[in-house]
């Protein structure tokens, strides 16, 4: 029973005004197409127009004169050159005076240079002399130190020899100052006394001495005893006594032979004024 009541919904009724809508749409599209076509043609057509117009003024006015550009200003003229000053002409006397002054100036410069060189040479010479003096003083000190060292070494050697001679049994007198075992080089005390006895008469010494200094003399002889040389080894401190001993040896000429029949050479003999 309900089927008959819903039949109208199964078959909708035809729409009202559908044809009219289609017609309006076609009309609008046709107008749009016509407008586009006319616009394109209007753009292609010549749109230039020639128009003339005259303007009238209510009050009469005069036209302004044409613009006239000002002429460029002329360039300033260059300043005139300074007047040429003529140098005063020098006389021969002025020229000679100028040359003399120039020569004197050169001479002063040359003299100053020579003085400077002279002063430099003097300083160099003083420096060399000072260095030379220092070198000499240094060398002198070295020689003095060496001599002192040698003297000390000799003294030590003599002391050792003296000590060794005393230990070995020396034959000299208690007051003897020699270092050998015998009083002379290789001679006994008795033979030394004979030699002194031969030489002493030839000694000429009148002075009186408070002390008894000893002069040590080295005597050289030939095999037969002829004296061929003598040398003072140790001074007594009295030059007159030393000279008297040497002159006495020169006067003696020959020396006696020893116990073995020979004359030793060299011999060291000690002479004292009070012996």
WOQUIDA-V362924 format. One record per residue. N is the residue number from 1. RES is the residue in three letters. OMEGA is omega in degrees with one decimal (none if undefined). D_CENTER is the distance of its C-alpha to the mean C-alpha in Angstrom with 2 decimals. Layout:
N	RES	OMEGA	D_CENTER
N	RES	OMEGA	D_CENTER
This chain:
1	UNK	176.4	142.61
2	UNK	-178.3	139.12
3	UNK	-178.3	138.49
4	UNK	-179.3	140.73
5	UNK	-177.2	138.98
6	UNK	-176.1	135.41
7	UNK	-177.0	136.37
8	UNK	-180.0	135.03
9	UNK	178.6	131.43
10	UNK	179.9	131.49
11	UNK	-178.0	132.30
12	UNK	-179.8	130.26
13	UNK	179.9	131.93
14	UNK	-176.5	130.70
15	UNK	-178.8	127.91
16	UNK	175.3	129.10
17	UNK	-178.1	127.37
18	UNK	179.5	125.34
19	UNK	-179.6	126.53
20	UNK	179.8	125.82
21	UNK	178.6	122.19
22	UNK	-178.8	121.75
23	UNK	178.1	123.19
24	UNK	-179.5	120.83
25	UNK	-179.8	117.84
26	UNK	-179.2	118.86
27	UNK	-178.7	119.45
28	UNK	-179.9	116.04
29	UNK	179.4	114.27
30	UNK	177.8	116.29
31	UNK	179.5	115.32
32	UNK	179.8	111.66
33	UNK	179.6	111.76
34	UNK	179.8	113.52
35	UNK	-179.8	110.93
36	UNK	-179.1	108.07
37	UNK	178.5	109.78
38	UNK	179.2	110.47
39	UNK	179.8	106.86
40	UNK	-179.7	105.48
41	UNK	178.9	107.94
42	UNK	178.5	107.14
43	UNK	-177.4	103.41
44	UNK	-174.9	104.31
45	UNK	-178.6	106.65
46	UNK	-177.5	105.48
47	UNK	-179.3	104.98
48	UNK	-179.7	103.92
49	UNK	176.5	106.25
50	UNK	-175.8	106.50
51	UNK	175.6	107.34
52	UNK	-179.8	107.80
53	UNK	176.5	107.95
54	UNK	-178.9	108.31
55	UNK	178.9	106.92
56	UNK	179.3	108.74
57	UNK	179.7	107.45
58	UNK	179.0	109.74
59	UNK	-179.9	108.03
60	UNK	179.0	107.23
61	UNK	176.6	103.50
62	UNK	179.4	101.72
63	UNK	178.3	98.93
64	UNK	177.8	95.45
65	UNK	179.8	94.15
66	UNK	-179.5	91.77
67	UNK	178.9	88.05
68	UNK	178.9	86.46
69	UNK	-179.8	82.69
70	UNK	177.6	81.10
71	UNK	179.8	79.69
72	UNK	179.4	75.90
73	UNK	179.8	74.59
74	UNK	178.7	73.46
75	UNK	179.9	69.70
76	UNK	179.4	68.39
77	UNK	178.9	68.03
78	UNK	-179.9	64.48
79	UNK	179.4	63.51
80	UNK	179.1	64.16
81	UNK	-180.0	61.19
82	UNK	179.7	59.87
83	UNK	-179.4	61.51
84	UNK	-179.3	59.65
85	UNK	179.9	58.54
86	UNK	177.9	58.85
87	UNK	179.1	56.21
88	UNK	179.5	57.77
89	UNK	-179.8	57.98
90	UNK	176.1	56.03
91	UNK	179.3	57.77
92	UNK	178.9	56.57
93	UNK	178.4	55.75
94	UNK	178.9	53.50
95	UNK	179.5	51.76
96	UNK	179.0	51.27
97	UNK	178.6	49.96
98	UNK	178.0	47.45
99	UNK	179.0	46.26
100	UNK	177.1	45.98
101	UNK	178.5	43.88
102	UNK	179.3	41.58
103	UNK	178.5	41.29
104	UNK	178.2	40.54
105	UNK	178.1	37.82
106	UNK	178.7	36.19
107	UNK	177.8	36.54
108	UNK	177.9	34.86
109	UNK	-179.6	31.90
110	UNK	178.4	31.69
111	UNK	177.5	32.06
112	UNK	178.9	29.30
113	UNK	179.4	26.95
114	UNK	178.2	28.05
115	UNK	178.8	27.62
116	UNK	177.9	24.06
117	UNK	178.9	23.29
118	UNK	178.6	25.24
119	UNK	178.6	23.36
120	UNK	178.9	19.98
121	UNK	178.8	21.59
122	UNK	177.8	22.99
123	UNK	178.9	19.75
124	UNK	179.2	18.23
125	UNK	177.1	21.46
126	UNK	178.7	21.44
127	UNK	179.1	17.98
128	UNK	178.5	19.27
129	UNK	178.4	22.51
130	UNK	178.1	21.01
131	UNK	178.4	19.02
132	UNK	179.5	22.28
133	UNK	178.3	24.34
134	UNK	178.9	22.30
135	UNK	178.6	22.60
136	UNK	178.1	26.31
137	UNK	178.4	26.89
138	UNK	179.7	25.31
139	UNK	179.2	27.47
140	UNK	178.8	30.47
141	UNK	179.0	30.11
142	UNK	178.3	29.88
143	UNK	178.7	32.98
144	UNK	178.5	34.81
145	UNK	179.4	34.10
146	UNK	178.5	35.29
147	UNK	178.2	38.39
148	UNK	178.9	39.14
149	UNK	178.3	38.89
150	UNK	178.7	41.12
151	UNK	178.2	43.57
152	UNK	178.0	43.80
153	UNK	178.9	44.31
154	UNK	178.5	46.99
155	UNK	177.6	48.65
156	UNK	178.9	48.82
157	UNK	178.8	50.18
158	UNK	178.1	52.77
159	UNK	178.2	53.83
160	UNK	178.2	54.27
161	UNK	179.0	56.28
162	UNK	178.7	58.33
163	UNK	179.1	59.04
164	UNK	178.5	59.98
165	UNK	178.1	62.19
166	UNK	178.2	63.93
167	UNK	-178.4	64.56
168	UNK	179.4	65.93
169	UNK	-180.0	68.34
170	UNK	-177.2	67.16
171	UNK	-178.8	69.83
172	UNK	179.5	68.24
173	UNK	179.5	69.59
174	UNK	-179.8	68.57
175	UNK	-177.9	66.66
176	UNK	-179.6	64.82
177	UNK	-179.5	61.00
178	UNK	-179.3	60.42
179	UNK	-177.8	58.91
180	UNK	-179.7	61.31
181	UNK	177.8	64.64
182	UNK	-174.5	66.43
183	UNK	178.8	66.03
184	UNK	-176.4	64.77
185	UNK	177.4	63.10
186	UNK	-178.0	65.76
187	UNK	178.4	68.60
188	UNK	-179.6	70.91
189	UNK	179.7	71.41
190	UNK	179.4	74.78
191	UNK	175.6	73.43
192	UNK	177.7	70.59
193	UNK	177.8	73.29
194	UNK	-179.2	75.14
195	UNK	178.5	72.06
196	UNK	178.0	71.44
197	UNK	178.2	75.09
198	UNK	-174.4	74.78
199	UNK	-171.8	71.76
200	UNK	179.0	72.54
201	UNK	-179.6	75.46
202	UNK	-179.8	73.08
203	UNK	177.0	70.74
204	UNK	-179.1	71.26
205	UNK	-176.2	69.76
206	UNK	-174.8	71.92
207	UNK	175.7	69.53
208	UNK	-178.2	70.39
209	UNK	178.2	67.59
210	UNK	179.5	67.72
211	UNK	179.8	65.71
212	UNK	-178.0	66.01
213	UNK	-178.2	62.57
214	UNK	175.8	62.16
215	UNK	-177.7	60.64
216	UNK	-173.7	59.63
217	UNK	174.0	60.18
218	UNK	-177.5	59.79
219	UNK	176.7	62.67
220	UNK	-178.4	62.90
221	UNK	172.1	66.27
222	UNK	-178.8	67.90
223	UNK	-179.4	70.37
224	UNK	176.6	73.29
225	UNK	179.5	71.63
226	UNK	-179.3	70.45
227	UNK	-178.9	67.35
228	UNK	-179.7	64.60
229	UNK	175.1	61.62
230	UNK	-176.7	60.63
231	UNK	178.4	57.36
232	UNK	-179.7	56.75
233	UNK	-177.8	54.94
234	UNK	-178.8	55.08
235	UNK	176.7	55.93
236	UNK	-174.7	58.58
237	UNK	177.4	56.74
238	UNK	-175.7	59.50
239	UNK	-179.3	58.56
240	UNK	178.5	62.23
241	UNK	178.0	63.44
242	UNK	-178.8	60.81
243	UNK	178.9	61.80
244	UNK	179.8	65.51
245	UNK	-178.8	65.09
246	UNK	178.4	63.26
247	UNK	178.8	65.91
248	UNK	177.6	68.67
249	UNK	178.1	67.26
250	UNK	179.9	67.22
251	UNK	-176.0	70.89
252	UNK	175.2	71.96
253	UNK	-178.0	71.35
254	UNK	179.2	72.56
255	UNK	-179.3	72.55
256	UNK	177.5	75.32
257	UNK	179.9	75.24
258	UNK	-178.2	74.89
259	UNK	-178.8	77.39
260	UNK	176.5	76.44
261	UNK	179.3	77.06
262	UNK	175.2	73.45
263	UNK	-179.4	70.86
264	UNK	177.7	67.57
265	UNK	-1.1	64.39
266	UNK	178.9	61.99
267	UNK	176.4	63.40
268	UNK	-174.7	61.78
269	UNK	178.8	64.22
270	UNK	-178.7	63.94
271	UNK	174.5	65.74
272	UNK	-176.4	66.69
273	UNK	-176.9	68.72
274	UNK	177.8	71.19
275	UNK	none	71.86
